Amino acid sequence: MYLGLIGYPLEHSVSPAMHEAALKSLDIQGCYLTFEVKPKDLKLAILGAKSLGFKGLNVTIPYKEAVLDFTKPTNEAAIVRASNTVDLEKMISYNTDVYGAEMALRNVFGESALVIGAGGAGKAVSFALIKKGFNVFLSNRTAKRGENVVKLLQKYGNCSFIPLDDLIKLRGKVDLIVNATPLGMKGFPRVVPVPLELLEEQPVVFDVVYNPIETPLVAHAKRVGCKIIYGIDMLVYQGAKSFEIWTGISPPISVMKKSALLAIESRKY
Ligand code: NAP
C-alpha cells in the first residue's frame, strides 16, 4: 500500500516514521513517502498519485485549504476549511486534526479556553473545543485572519476574538490555554506565547508544537503547576485516524507514538 505526504517544506515531518511503523506492526506491505510539491503542481501531484495507485495522502502546510478545491470535503473539513487527509480512491478530503485535538483533550473539562493561532491547527483545536461546549477566545498575530476564523466558528458555538495585547484581561478567566502557533518549535522563536500571569492561575496548557516535546511554554507551565497536554498526542491521534481512513484498520497508538518520539529525538526530522 502506497501512502504519502505532500506539502512544502517537509524536512521536519515525523509522519513517515509513524505510518511506516503502523504498516509494519500490522504486517501490511507498503510505504509512506514524502513529496515537496510546488503550488502550481498541486492538482497534478494529487491526480498523479491517484493514477499511480496511492491509497491516500496527508496534506500539510501550505496546501490544507487548496486541496479542498478538487476533492470532496467531509462536513468537518468544510467547516474548518482545511483538510490534512485525502482518500484518493474516493477523492474525499478529511480533517483528522479535529479528531486528534478531540482525543488529546478528551480528559480536559471546563468552560472557557484561550487559543492562540488561527491557522490549520488553531481552527481544528478551536472547533474541537466548541464541540466540547467550551467558550473559545481566539487570538492571532494577524487580527483580520483571527476575526475571520471566529466568524466561521461562531455558527457552531461561543467563539470571540481577543487581540494579543488584551490577553492579560483573561487572567483567571480561562480553564485551558492552547498554543496553536509555531512559537517554541525548532527553528522558531523560543518564547512563551502568552503573558506569564495567565499561567499563574494554573489553567491546563496544551501546546500543539511537538518538536521539541518540551517547549518554553510547556516548561514554564510545568514549573508553575499547570497540567500539560502535549502536541505529540494530537499528532499521533490525527495520524491514527488518517491511517484508519486509508486502511479500515485502527492502528496501534503506542507503536505510532513510540516511533514519532524516536524520530523527534533522533533529530533527523
Ligand atoms: P499555519 O496554518 O501556517 O498557521 C500558523 C499560525 O501561527 C497562524 O495563526 C500565524 O499567525 C501564527 N504564527 C506563525 N508564526 C508566528 C509568529 N512568529 N508569531 C506569532 N504567531 C505566529 O500553521 P498550522 O498548521 O496551524 O501549524 C501551527 C503549529 O502547529 C506548527 O508548529 C505545527 O507543527 C503545529 N501542528 C501540530 C499538530 C499536531 O498534531 N500536534 C497539527 C498541526 C499543526 P498569522 O495569521 O499572523 O500568520
Residues whose N, C-alpha, C, O or C-beta is under 5 A from the ligand:
A	BS01	NAP	G117 A118 G119 G120 A121 G122 N140 R141 T142 R145 A180 T181 P182 M185 V208 V209 Y210 G231 I232 M234 L235
